[in-house]
Amino acid sequence: MLYEDYVYLFPPRPTMAIAPQAIGFYERMKWCAQVKKNGTCTVIFARGMNVMFKTRHNDDHKQWDPLPEHLRPFQTSSLEYNVYIAELVHNKTKETKNLLYVFDQIVKDGVQLVGTSFADRQTMLHEQFKGTNEGDSTRVNEHVVVANCYHSGFSALWNSLSSEADEGLVFKDGNAKLKPCFKEGVNGVWQTKCRKQTKNFTF
């Protein structure tokens, strides 16, 4: 499915939340886990040297302006689109600011990645962005990291979450295939989230 002109695409994100007691079920199902960051879901549209950041509601960020370090990893000499999904950790945290946590890609070199598995898209991401492994992510530069996947030890990972930037975990079926991203929620069935308890929600 070609993606040659800008059209907003809705980010794959979980629609269901689970209690921590259910974490082991997804490990037994052979799903993978990524740390869920406490931020704003962001869609990154990159074409050549132009990089545009949109919220999951198709709005511009109103309380954040990208730095040059946010642009450089996504800039290329190609005029074909690449579209990435990230969490912007900035407005909801006191100490962690200006951090883009990239966790998926839905367009590569002008082609919407419909039909590709989540696992294959993770391989694509990590082939593009090289850096230093920091556990839950790979550091590309001071302000951009790429999420790493865990395939075991989910409960220990959950218990290790301590940073203000860590909201919880997201579990994803690595074999699930991406559906067209023109409607919200169409890619929610192959992922679920578990959040640390706060005054706003229990999980």
C-alpha angles and dihedrals in degrees: 000000000000120000106195104144130043114270120156113256123201115235120243104247136156119267098187128068126202136197118253090250089070096055093098091058092066092048089053088049088058093241119148129239134221126185110254111226124216100243148085119300107242133191114210117205111192127183120162108312093339116098123178127189122206132176121237087263092060092253132130116251107263100191101036137062120193120246123221088259089061091055104043100069090056099042118101139163090247122098092210119108126252119186123196135183120223144159115240107215104199121089099045099048132068101207105023111071138166095012121148111199105193114202109161145017123213103174125041125182094341097314124107105230095231111159096022119121123244089241092055091049090052089054089051092051095051092046089056100043117049122186148115120319108236098174107257092032146016114244113230096171139329093292106027129065133166119224118247123216126233121207100185142014094055096156092050089048090051092050091050095059107114109136120104086234093061112089097170139280135307119208119207135185103238091203095052115115124229116249123207109289099218094107130051117251100015091118097043099095097074096055139050136184138222116196131194112255116267136164088269100051140006095221 
